[in-house]
Amino acid sequence: MSSSFAAAFAPDAENRRLIPFDYQFQFDLQGRGRVLRKSVAVSIEAAFTAVSIGYGVLPEVQALTFGPNIADILSPIDATENPRLGQIPLSAVLLAAERSFAKLPGLSRDEPAAAAALRAGIQVNPDVAELALQDAPLEQRTLSRLFRLAGSASSEVQFLYALFDEGSGRAFQSEPLLNIAGLGVSNGDRPFRHFSPAIVFEPRSNISLEITEIGNFTGKLYVALQGYKVLGGSGSPTAASRRSRPNLGRHR
């Protein structure tokens, strides 16, 4: 049993009550290599004991597929043929991105859709990659979903993170950690880690989390510190009021 947990149930803490409690940080990731920092304040009601940290992401746009028309690739004379992957110029890919995503909310960020697609990253759609990479002739139904945005899949999010106690100035890592190494991937494969021992943040202290973008992912990042509080500490707002004991002495 950890010292903090044992202290919560010490003999002089009979009026205390342990409750689960989480603190959450929210970040807007834009895939531009920014360093983001946010803080949360521990309330005065009790110290917060963090036992684990986890995260999840909400993509700004889901995995989107797109592709050019045959007429964008071949001249009108050759348009009766089916083009191959090697015949598709970048201009045709960007034209297809602009046509597909120009009216998509949240993607363009006040820039042309084609530029936003380049920033997010463009890759061959894995569903048709085997056929395309064989340099086989591609029908229009395959061309229309030949590419996808690489930065929209939640499993591809990457970032560095660092946790601090602003009150004591203590850092809980020697340098920022890669999320894959410290927390796991966001598809649910070990997306958390336990603290050993648990970390205690005193009332009124500020917990700070720093995030560094290192991937193309755009969307919401949610990081949660999972733990508990012990209510009823002496001098705290949740302390139980002492009732006066009845006088059991004999009256004369």
C-alpha positions as CSV (number, residue, x, y, z in Angstrom):
1,M,0.0,0.0,0.0
2,S,1.4,3.4,-1.0
3,S,2.1,5.9,1.8
4,S,-0.4,8.4,0.3
5,F,-3.1,5.8,0.2
6,A,-2.3,4.5,3.7
7,A,-2.4,8.1,5.0
8,A,-5.9,8.5,3.7
9,F,-7.1,5.8,6.0
10,A,-5.0,6.5,9.0
11,P,-6.8,6.2,12.4
12,D,-7.2,9.9,12.6
13,A,-9.0,10.0,9.2
14,E,-12.1,8.2,10.2
15,N,-14.3,11.0,8.9
16,R,-12.6,11.2,5.5
17,R,-14.0,10.0,2.2
18,L,-12.1,8.8,-0.8
19,I,-13.6,9.7,-4.2
20,P,-12.4,9.0,-7.7
21,F,-11.4,12.2,-9.6
22,D,-9.8,13.1,-13.0
23,Y,-8.2,16.2,-14.3
24,Q,-8.4,16.7,-18.1
25,F,-6.3,18.8,-20.6
26,Q,-7.6,19.6,-24.1
27,F,-5.5,20.6,-27.0
28,D,-6.2,21.6,-30.6
29,L,-3.6,19.9,-32.8
30,Q,-2.9,21.4,-36.2
31,G,0.1,19.3,-37.3
32,R,2.4,22.3,-37.5
33,G,5.1,21.4,-35.0
34,R,3.8,23.8,-32.3
35,V,4.6,23.6,-28.6
36,L,1.4,23.8,-26.5
37,R,1.1,24.2,-22.7
38,K,-1.9,24.2,-20.5
39,S,-2.5,24.1,-16.7
40,V,-5.2,23.1,-14.3
41,A,-5.5,24.1,-10.7
42,V,-6.1,21.6,-7.9
43,S,-9.1,22.9,-5.9
44,I,-8.8,23.7,-2.2
45,E,-11.0,20.9,-1.1
46,A,-8.3,18.2,-1.0
47,A,-5.0,17.1,-2.5
48,F,-5.2,15.2,-5.8
49,T,-3.4,11.8,-6.1
50,A,-2.7,10.9,-9.8
51,V,-2.4,7.2,-10.3
52,S,-2.3,7.0,-14.1
53,I,-2.4,9.1,-17.3
54,G,-4.3,8.4,-20.5
55,Y,-5.3,10.1,-23.8
56,G,-7.7,10.0,-26.7
57,V,-8.1,11.9,-29.9
58,L,-11.0,13.1,-32.0
59,P,-10.0,13.7,-35.7
60,E,-11.0,17.0,-37.2
61,V,-11.9,15.1,-40.3
62,Q,-12.3,11.3,-40.7
63,A,-10.1,9.4,-43.1
64,L,-11.0,10.9,-46.4
65,T,-10.5,9.3,-49.8
66,F,-10.5,11.1,-53.2
67,G,-9.1,10.8,-56.7
68,P,-8.9,12.3,-60.1
69,N,-11.1,11.9,-63.1
70,I,-9.7,10.2,-66.2
71,A,-10.1,13.5,-68.1
72,D,-7.8,15.2,-65.6
73,I,-5.0,12.8,-66.5
74,L,-5.3,12.0,-70.2
75,S,-5.8,14.2,-73.2
76,P,-9.3,14.0,-74.8
77,I,-7.8,11.8,-77.5
78,D,-6.5,9.2,-75.0
79,A,-9.4,9.6,-72.6
80,T,-10.9,6.3,-73.7
81,E,-7.9,4.4,-72.1
82,N,-7.6,3.6,-68.4
83,P,-4.5,5.4,-66.9
84,R,-1.9,3.8,-64.7
85,L,-0.6,5.2,-61.4
86,G,2.7,6.4,-63.0
87,Q,0.7,8.5,-65.5
88,I,-1.0,10.6,-62.8
89,P,0.6,14.1,-62.5
90,L,0.6,15.9,-59.1
91,S,-1.5,18.6,-60.7
92,A,-4.3,16.1,-61.2
93,V,-4.1,15.0,-57.6
94,L,-4.3,18.5,-56.3
95,L,-7.2,19.3,-58.6
96,A,-9.0,16.3,-57.2
97,A,-8.3,17.4,-53.6
98,E,-9.6,20.9,-54.3
99,R,-12.7,19.5,-56.0
100,S,-13.4,17.0,-53.1
101,F,-12.6,19.1,-50.1
102,A,-13.2,22.8,-51.0
103,K,-16.5,22.9,-49.1
104,L,-15.4,20.6,-46.2
105,P,-15.7,22.4,-42.9
106,G,-12.6,22.4,-40.8
107,L,-10.1,21.2,-43.4
108,S,-9.0,24.3,-45.3
109,R,-8.3,26.6,-42.3
110,D,-8.6,29.7,-44.6
111,E,-6.3,28.2,-47.2
112,P,-7.0,26.3,-50.5
113,A,-8.2,22.8,-50.0
114,A,-5.3,21.4,-52.1
115,A,-2.8,23.2,-49.9
116,A,-4.5,21.8,-46.8
117,A,-4.4,18.3,-48.2
118,L,-0.6,18.7,-48.9
119,R,-0.1,19.8,-45.3
120,A,-2.1,16.9,-43.9
121,G,-0.3,14.5,-46.2
122,I,-1.5,12.5,-49.2
123,Q,-0.9,8.8,-49.6
124,V,-2.2,5.9,-51.8
125,N,-5.4,4.4,-50.3
126,P,-4.3,1.1,-48.8
127,D,-7.6,-0.5,-50.0
128,V,-6.5,-0.2,-53.6
129,A,-2.7,0.1,-53.2
130,E,-2.0,-3.4,-54.3
131,L,-3.7,-2.9,-57.7
132,A,-2.3,0.6,-58.2
133,L,1.3,-0.4,-57.4
134,Q,1.2,-3.2,-60.0
135,D,1.0,-0.5,-62.5
136,A,-2.3,-1.9,-63.8
137,P,-4.8,0.2,-65.8
138,L,-7.2,1.8,-63.3
139,E,-10.9,2.2,-63.9
140,Q,-12.7,5.4,-62.8
141,R,-14.3,3.8,-59.8
142,T,-10.8,2.9,-58.5
143,L,-9.3,6.3,-59.5
144,S,-12.0,8.1,-57.5
145,R,-10.7,6.6,-54.2
146,L,-7.1,6.1,-55.2
147,F,-5.7,8.6,-52.6
148,R,-6.5,9.5,-49.0
149,L,-5.5,12.2,-46.5
150,A,-2.7,10.7,-44.4
151,G,-3.1,13.1,-41.4
152,S,-6.8,12.3,-40.6
153,A,-6.5,8.8,-39.1
154,S,-6.5,8.8,-35.3
155,S,-4.1,5.8,-35.2
156,E,-1.4,8.0,-36.8
157,V,-1.3,10.8,-34.1
158,Q,2.1,11.5,-32.7
159,F,3.2,14.0,-30.1
160,L,5.7,14.6,-27.2
161,Y,4.3,15.2,-23.7
162,A,5.8,16.5,-20.4
163,L,4.1,16.8,-17.0
164,F,5.0,19.4,-14.4
165,D,4.0,20.5,-10.9
166,E,4.2,24.3,-11.2
167,G,4.1,24.8,-7.5
168,S,7.2,22.8,-6.7
169,G,8.8,23.3,-10.1
170,R,9.2,19.5,-10.4
171,A,9.2,17.8,-13.8
172,F,8.2,14.1,-14.0
173,Q,10.5,13.2,-16.9
174,S,14.0,13.9,-17.9
175,E,12.8,15.2,-21.3
176,P,9.4,15.1,-23.2
177,L,8.2,11.6,-24.0
178,L,6.9,10.2,-27.3
179,N,3.2,9.3,-26.8
180,I,3.8,5.8,-28.4
181,A,6.6,5.1,-26.0
182,G,4.9,6.4,-22.9
183,L,1.2,5.9,-23.5
184,G,0.6,3.7,-26.5
185,V,-1.5,4.4,-29.6
186,S,-4.9,6.1,-29.7
187,N,-6.8,3.1,-31.2
188,G,-7.0,1.6,-27.7
189,D,-3.8,-0.4,-27.6
190,R,-2.4,0.6,-24.2
191,P,-3.4,4.3,-24.4
192,F,-2.4,4.9,-20.8
193,R,0.3,4.3,-18.1
194,H,0.3,3.9,-14.4
195,F,2.4,6.1,-12.1
196,S,4.6,4.1,-9.7
197,P,4.4,5.5,-7.1
198,A,1.3,7.7,-7.4
199,I,1.9,11.5,-7.7
200,V,0.3,13.7,-5.1
201,F,-0.5,17.3,-6.0
202,E,-1.3,19.6,-3.1
203,P,-4.4,21.8,-2.9
204,R,-4.1,25.1,-4.8
205,S,-1.2,23.7,-6.8
206,N,-1.1,23.9,-10.6
207,I,-0.6,20.9,-12.8
208,S,1.0,21.7,-16.2
209,L,1.1,19.6,-19.3
210,E,3.2,20.4,-22.4
211,I,2.5,19.0,-25.8
212,T,4.7,19.2,-28.9
213,E,3.2,18.3,-32.3
214,I,5.4,16.0,-34.3
215,G,2.9,14.6,-36.8
216,N,0.3,15.7,-39.4
217,F,-2.7,14.9,-37.3
218,T,-5.4,17.6,-37.0
219,G,-8.1,17.4,-34.3
220,K,-8.7,17.4,-30.6
221,L,-6.4,15.8,-28.1
222,Y,-7.7,14.9,-24.7
223,V,-5.2,13.9,-21.9
224,A,-6.6,12.8,-18.5
225,L,-4.9,12.4,-15.2
226,Q,-6.8,9.6,-13.4
227,G,-6.8,9.4,-9.6
228,Y,-8.6,10.3,-6.4
229,K,-9.1,12.8,-3.7
230,V,-9.5,12.2,0.0
231,L,-12.2,14.6,1.4
232,G,-12.5,15.6,5.0
233,G,-9.0,16.7,5.9
234,S,-8.5,18.9,8.9
235,G,-8.8,22.6,7.9
236,S,-10.2,21.9,4.5
237,P,-13.7,23.0,3.3
238,T,-14.8,19.4,3.3
239,A,-13.8,18.7,6.9
240,A,-16.5,17.2,9.0
241,S,-17.8,19.5,11.7
242,R,-17.2,18.2,15.2
243,R,-20.3,17.6,17.2
244,S,-20.1,18.3,20.9
245,R,-20.2,15.1,22.9
246,P,-23.1,14.7,25.3
247,N,-22.3,15.0,29.0
248,L,-22.6,11.6,30.5
249,G,-21.6,12.6,34.0
250,R,-23.9,12.0,36.9
251,H,-26.0,14.9,38.0
252,R,-26.2,15.7,41.6
